[in-house]
Amino acid sequence: MDRAPTETDERLDHEEVLGLPFADPALWDMSLTHRSYAFEQGLEATNERLEFLGDAVLGLVITDLAFRQFPELSEGELAKLRAATVKMSTLASVARQLGLGDLVLLGRGEEMSGGRDKASILADGMEAVLGAFYLDKGLDETRSLIERLFWPRMEAYARGEGDRDYKMTLQELASRELGAAPEYRVSSQGPDHAKQFTATVFLRGEPHGSGRGRSKKEAEQHAAREALDLIASRADG
């Protein structure tokens, strides 16, 4: 995308994407301006400051929501729920649901390297949109928006579904049952813009699971999940 959206495009976008129009459409435009686009166009403003603000607002709302809706959870369990809800992969998933990847303004290099589907760009963009929405609408309406977008994922996590932190779960299990920490060995292949990672997790020197992903962390999560499934099947047997 080589141009900024027109005013008509902007209003259409945020009404369609978020369900509410911005009083200040310039905030919406700024929330979608990646630094690569700003650099190419000679612009000073990017979405990074809005990302900083949105991260704080999201953290506050999710913490409050978790505390009020899950009175049975301990502090540690609440912290895990919050971490799972605000982590990069969850934010990127919400951004994909909203179609932000098609709207973000990217430089040519990021565009050509698949930036519209990069989890980091999508997650940062999602936080920037929330920061812009907070400035435009205030905390109450932003809270309602965040609850609409993130509550289903919080419920799924609390039920044991969704995108859980398998590495943390495996580490706690290994420490408790084996007195040892998991060891991850990661390899990669492919060009930089389409690199694939493969991770194998070892417990006491023995391989227990492997996984692949578009990032080292994703591959390690898949490996940890396979290890947990293996341990569970052995326990059942």
SULZIVEN-V634149 format. One record per residue. N is the residue number from 1. RES is the residue in one letter. SS is DSSP state (H for helix, E for strand, - for the rest). PHI is phi in radians with two decimals (999 if undefined). BURIAL is b if it has 16 or more other C-alpha atoms within 10 Angstrom, else e. Layout:
BEGIN
N,RES,SS,PHI,BURIAL / N,RES,SS,PHI,BURIAL
END
This chain:
BEGIN
1,M,-,999,e / 2,D,-,-1.79,e / 3,R,-,-2.36,e / 4,A,-,-1.31,b / 5,P,-,-1.09,e / 6,T,-,-1.31,e / 7,E,H,-1.06,e / 8,T,H,-1.13,e / 9,D,H,-1.05,e / 10,E,H,-1.06,b / 11,R,H,-1.12,b / 12,L,H,-1.10,e / 13,D,H,-1.08,b / 14,H,H,-1.29,b / 15,E,H,-1.21,e / 16,E,H,-1.24,e / 17,V,H,-1.34,b / 18,L,H,-1.82,e / 19,G,-,1.57,e / 20,L,-,-2.43,b / 21,P,-,-1.38,b / 22,F,-,-1.42,b / 23,A,-,-1.20,e / 24,D,-,-2.08,e / 25,P,H,-1.04,b / 26,A,H,-1.11,e / 27,L,H,-1.15,b / 28,W,H,-1.09,b / 29,D,H,-1.05,b / 30,M,H,-1.13,b / 31,S,H,-1.13,b / 32,L,-,-1.74,b / 33,T,E,-1.60,b / 34,H,-,-1.26,b / 35,R,H,-1.06,b / 36,S,H,-1.14,b / 37,Y,H,-1.25,b / 38,A,H,-1.06,b / 39,F,H,-1.09,e / 40,E,H,-1.16,e / 41,Q,H,-1.60,e / 42,G,-,1.24,e / 43,L,-,-1.66,e / 44,E,-,-1.52,e / 45,A,-,-1.47,e / 46,T,-,-2.22,b / 47,N,-,-1.57,b / 48,E,H,-1.22,b / 49,R,H,-1.18,e / 50,L,H,-1.14,b / 51,E,H,-1.07,b / 52,F,H,-1.01,e / 53,L,H,-1.18,b / 54,G,H,-1.08,b / 55,D,H,-1.04,b / 56,A,H,-1.20,e / 57,V,H,-1.13,b / 58,L,H,-1.05,b / 59,G,H,-1.04,e / 60,L,H,-1.10,e / 61,V,H,-1.16,b / 62,I,H,-1.16,b / 63,T,H,-1.08,b / 64,D,H,-1.10,e / 65,L,H,-1.12,b / 66,A,H,-1.10,b / 67,F,H,-1.08,b / 68,R,H,-1.35,e / 69,Q,H,-1.56,e / 70,F,-,-2.24,e / 71,P,-,-1.13,e / 72,E,-,-1.45,e / 73,L,-,-1.46,e / 74,S,-,-1.31,e / 75,E,H,-1.02,e / 76,G,H,-1.10,e / 77,E,H,-1.20,e / 78,L,H,-1.12,b / 79,A,H,-1.12,e / 80,K,H,-1.15,e / 81,L,H,-1.08,b / 82,R,H,-1.10,b / 83,A,H,-1.06,b / 84,A,H,-1.19,b / 85,T,H,-1.41,b / 86,V,H,-1.83,b / 87,K,-,-1.29,e / 88,M,H,-1.02,b / 89,S,H,-1.15,b / 90,T,H,-1.22,b / 91,L,H,-1.04,b / 92,A,H,-1.12,b / 93,S,H,-1.11,e / 94,V,H,-1.13,b / 95,A,H,-1.07,b / 96,R,H,-1.13,b / 97,Q,H,-1.03,e / 98,L,H,-1.47,b / 99,G,-,1.40,e / 100,L,H,-1.13,b / 101,G,H,-1.04,b / 102,D,H,-1.40,e / 103,L,-,-1.84,b / 104,V,-,-1.09,b / 105,L,E,-1.59,b / 106,L,-,-2.10,b / 107,G,-,-1.26,b / 108,R,H,-1.08,e / 109,G,H,-1.10,e / 110,E,H,-1.13,b / 111,E,H,-1.03,e / 112,M,H,-1.25,e / 113,S,-,-1.66,e / 114,G,-,1.42,e / 115,G,H,-1.07,b / 116,R,H,-1.17,b / 117,D,H,-2.08,b / 118,K,-,-1.31,b / 119,A,H,-1.03,b / 120,S,H,-1.14,e / 121,I,H,-1.19,b / 122,L,H,-1.14,b / 123,A,H,-1.14,b / 124,D,H,-1.10,b / 125,G,H,-1.12,b / 126,M,H,-1.11,b / 127,E,H,-1.11,b / 128,A,H,-1.13,b / 129,V,H,-1.09,b / 130,L,H,-1.15,b / 131,G,H,-1.11,b / 132,A,H,-1.14,b / 133,F,H,-1.11,b / 134,Y,H,-1.08,b / 135,L,H,-1.12,b / 136,D,H,-1.45,b / 137,K,H,-2.01,b / 138,G,-,1.61,e / 139,L,H,-1.23,e / 140,D,H,-1.07,e / 141,E,H,-1.24,e / 142,T,H,-1.18,b / 143,R,H,-1.04,b / 144,S,H,-1.09,e / 145,L,H,-1.11,b / 146,I,H,-1.10,b / 147,E,H,-1.08,b / 148,R,H,-1.10,e / 149,L,H,-1.46,b / 150,F,H,-1.87,b / 151,W,H,-1.03,b / 152,P,H,-0.99,e / 153,R,H,-1.27,b / 154,M,H,-1.16,b / 155,E,H,-1.07,b / 156,A,H,-1.08,e / 157,Y,H,-1.11,b / 158,A,H,-1.12,b / 159,R,-,-1.45,e / 160,G,-,1.59,e / 161,E,-,-1.89,e / 162,G,-,1.38,b / 163,D,-,-1.55,b / 164,R,-,-1.61,b / 165,D,-,-1.55,b / 166,Y,H,-1.19,b / 167,K,H,-1.10,b / 168,M,H,-1.14,e / 169,T,H,-1.09,e / 170,L,H,-1.15,b / 171,Q,H,-1.09,b / 172,E,H,-1.15,b / 173,L,H,-1.13,b / 174,A,H,-1.12,b / 175,S,H,-1.14,e / 176,R,H,-1.28,e / 177,E,H,-1.62,e / 178,L,-,-1.99,e / 179,G,-,1.15,e / 180,A,-,-2.49,e / 181,A,-,-1.76,b / 182,P,-,-1.13,b / 183,E,E,-2.06,b / 184,Y,E,-1.90,b / 185,R,E,-2.05,e / 186,V,E,-2.13,b / 187,S,E,-2.19,e / 188,S,E,-2.46,b / 189,Q,E,-2.64,e / 190,G,-,1.75,e / 191,P,-,-1.20,e / 192,D,H,-0.98,e / 193,H,H,-1.41,e / 194,A,H,-2.49,e / 195,K,-,-1.25,e / 196,Q,E,-2.02,b / 197,F,E,-1.93,b / 198,T,E,-2.17,b / 199,A,E,-2.11,b / 200,T,E,-2.17,b / 201,V,E,-1.85,b / 202,F,E,-2.00,b / 203,L,E,-2.12,b / 204,R,-,0.93,e / 205,G,-,1.47,e / 206,E,E,-1.86,e / 207,P,E,-1.18,b / 208,H,E,-2.14,b / 209,G,E,-3.12,b / 210,S,E,-2.43,b / 211,G,E,-2.80,b / 212,R,E,-2.13,b / 213,G,E,-2.99,b / 214,R,-,-1.46,b / 215,S,-,-2.47,b / 216,K,H,-1.06,b / 217,K,H,-1.12,e / 218,E,H,-1.12,b / 219,A,H,-1.09,b / 220,E,H,-1.16,b / 221,Q,H,-1.08,b / 222,H,H,-1.13,b / 223,A,H,-1.13,b / 224,A,H,-1.13,b / 225,R,H,-1.11,b / 226,E,H,-1.10,b / 227,A,H,-1.11,b / 228,L,H,-1.12,b / 229,D,H,-1.11,e / 230,L,H,-1.12,e / 231,I,H,-1.10,b / 232,A,H,-1.13,e / 233,S,H,-1.17,e / 234,R,H,-1.17,e / 235,A,H,-1.16,e / 236,D,H,-1.20,e / 237,G,-,-1.30,e
END
